[in-house]
Amino acid sequence: MNKVIYLVEDDSAIVDIYKALMKKFKFTLRAFSLGKEAIKAIKDIKDSKSEEKKPDIVLLALILPDINGLHDSAAAISQGF
């Protein structure tokens, strides 16, 4: 089964680099530009509102436009699991 990686990053150049790398290694990458989008996606999976597989890892930018990646996102994401 393919490994699923969530990337929370608002810099499109960095997202493009990750997309190329993940494709090369045959990982499934889902990118979010806002922390709140990633948190909602994870909560939807937890609440069975989504058919998506839970991510195997979440790569998280420390500075995001909508929330603090280090504190707010990490706390919310960890509660989602």
Sequence and secondary structure as in RCSB ss.txt:
>XXXX:A:sequence
MNKVIYLVEDDSAIVDIYKALMKKFKFTLRAFSLGKEAIKAIKDIKDSKSEEKKPDIVLLALILPDINGLHDSAA
AISQGF
>XXXX:A:secstr
   EEEEE S HHHHHHHHHHHHHTT EEEEESSHHHHHHHHHHHHTT   S   SEEEE SB SSSBIIIIIHH
HHHHH 
